[in-house]
Amino acid sequence: AQTVTQSQPEMSVQEAETVTLSCTYDTSESNYYLFWYKQPPSRQMILVIRQEAYKQQNATENRFSVNFQKAAKSFSLKISDSQLGDTAMYFCENTMSNYKLTFGKGTLLTVNP
Amino acid sequence: DAGVIQSPRHEVTEMGQEVTLRCKPISGHNSLFWYRQTMMRGLELLIYFNNNVPIDDSGMPEDRFSAKMPNASFSTLKIQPSEPRDSAVYFCASSLDARQPQHFGDGTRLSIL
């Protein structure tokens, strides 16, 4: 079965510092898609970043970047210059080529002033 | 773009009653997803439609749950009869296709007494 593991249930970081959230997944396919979503206290889920497995270049989106290690099946999210508004639950998600998708359990990130 | 619209935002009802949750996806999106989120189980994919056809309903917990998508602009998730353990936040999301980022609605907080 397809699995996505986020090993850090909770993390905290000081404002303006950098934090990395881990995600590992298990797939036998070579082509798939990976996503990070954030869910702030307002509850709405918002896309943070997307990575296509066949692209070697790590995706970046402003202060958010990923470290995609295909061989290790690792997809960590780095948040630079953390802001109070980054406080949220972060979910890692894997979509396979057959459109099966799986979310991780989430990491609750708190940014402290 | 109005985003994904879910109704109602909150629903409180007694066990045994029928509950119907509604979703209007973003116009032009071909994929629609229903999720359930609880503290205990996290975010669970219930069912996924592509071009109005159910593709994967393996996450539907039991026969009391049913989902329909009669046209490209409307979907319902029905629970009949409802039970207290169905209490959760139910999200609807849509995307251009399953490999593209999902856009989530604000969710329906369902409480079964």
Boltz contact constraints between the chains, C-beta under 6 A:
constraints:
  - contact:
      token1: [A, 33]
      token2: [B, 99]
      max_distance: 6.0
  - contact:
      token1: [A, 43]
      token2: [B, 107]
      max_distance: 6.0
  - contact:
      token1: [A, 44]
      token2: [B, 106]
      max_distance: 6.0
  - contact:
      token1: [A, 45]
      token2: [B, 104]
      max_distance: 6.0
  - contact:
      token1: [A, 47]
      token2: [B, 101]
      max_distance: 6.0
  - contact:
      token1: [A, 50]
      token2: [B, 101]
      max_distance: 6.0
  - contact:
      token1: [A, 95]
      token2: [B, 98]
      max_distance: 6.0
  - contact:
      token1: [A, 95]
      token2: [B, 99]
      max_distance: 6.0
  - contact:
      token1: [A, 99]
      token2: [B, 98]
      max_distance: 6.0
  - contact:
      token1: [A, 103]
      token2: [B, 43]
      max_distance: 6.0
  - contact:
      token1: [A, 105]
      token2: [B, 42]
      max_distance: 6.0
